[in-house]
Amino acid sequence: MLSYWLRAVRIRFLLASVIAVILGLAVNWWQHDSLDLAYAGLTLAGVVSLHASVDLLNDYWDYKRKIDTETKRTKFSGGTGVLPDGLLKPSQVYRAGIAMLVIGAIIGSYFVIERGITIAVILLFAIISIYFYSTRIVDSGLGEVFVAIKGTMIVLGTYFVQAQNITIQPVIIGIISGILSSTVLFVNSFPDYEADKAHGRRTLVIVLGKAKAASGAWAFPSITSGIIVSSVVVHILPAFSLVALAALPIAVKSCHLLKETFDRTDEFVPVMKNIVSYSRITGILLIIGFIADHFIGRIH
């Protein structure tokens, strides 16, 4: 039963939110040479709970709308399969999604009391958007936008809990983190194109059409890399942030392969796998960049 629930919350995809939290902590540590471990742990628990809520509610609604019963499931797309395969009941998954949302809201409310209105704004956005993500938000074609904002908010919220202010660095890193998550969502939505479209979803791939979307996939890594380079040039981010560009060849290779295989699901799986790797590695390298710059700064 535990394995079913771990599958339902898409345990390996939770890493995106974990990396976003650590990015917020790394930026704060780089700037202020401080880290409240208790608050860091509580922040991580709250963010993971909210992320799990999104995934559980998404599985529930996609099953109810018959999207996940009509698409070909892969390791990276088509839902988790726990409901189509009868491993869990829809009511169980829905209640678990709401429970995770409540847990995240309780933790967030504690930080509202401790840190004030800024966290309240972030928390309110999170609660409303998570609940309506799999219906209103995705149906309106704003899924990728929501995920980008979500990634930004995680970094900003984590940073604010530690520093009690906001500077340009966590904003920039948050945007990068958000775009990386949107890249994964965008690419992983290709195999679900027909089922999503048939049942009223409007992903960016549906809005653009598969061919145009495949050609436009370059925009995601291009924007991410452009932000990193330009931010280093104008001295917003440390020069060590450029280490994150080491993951760029993975994205380049994936975008080439994407154009060739976007209509062939079995051959498309490596593209999705590589894009997930690109996103995670870029985030981890950014963390390493801030840590390295901090240590070298202390030596000098």
Order of alpha helices (4+ residues) and beta strands (2+ residues): alpha-alpha-alpha-alpha-alpha-alpha-alpha-alpha-alpha-alpha-alpha-alpha-alpha
